[in-house]
């Protein structure tokens, strides 16, 4: 038996009244959370207060 740790950020922005759900990450290698967040920020993702993550499309649309 084997196990793999996969870290994924999911967008919490509202798109058309529903949660966007866009994902970032998914690397099967061990990736520290700090590194994942840095890469996401470089790709246009933003972390809001209270821990909400927003994808570049929701940031552009002004989703809160």
Helices and strands as residue ranges (DSSP letters): E 8-10, E 14-15, E 18-19, E 23-25, H 33-42, E 46-47, G 49-51, E 53-54, H 56-61
